[in-house]
């Protein structure tokens, strides 16, 4: 089983790919994909759990 982003040409849309290139990153580089996956995972940890009532 592949990890998220591996071999996935559609991991980024055209706008994201262009923005990464403008910042000097290669959207096809496995290290870039891994770094983005890590950031997305970390941000997901910060999202409130919809199953837990606030307060």
Buried (B, 14 or more C-beta within 10 A) or exposed (E): EEEEBEEEEEBBEEEEBEEBEEEEBEBEEEEBBBEBBEEEEEEEEEEEEEEEEEE
